[in-house]
Amino acid sequence: MGGKVLEYEAKTIRNEGLEEGIMAMVSALRDLNIPAQIILEKVQEKFNLSLEAAKKYI
């Protein structure tokens, strides 16, 4: 049981870190006045996300 709990916690931490990274990238690109469409494309490309998944960060 301990192994499954640790595995779940590790995945949760990784996912939270990934989301923070995506949000930081989007924020930085917005600060540079990059158009939303380009930001969307870059988020999809760099994080291997579908269009729908990437849209939630824009």
Secondary structure, 3 states (H helix, E strand, C coil): CHHHHHHHHHHHHHHHHHHHHHHHHHHHHHHCCCCHHHHHHHHHHHHCCCHHHHHCCC
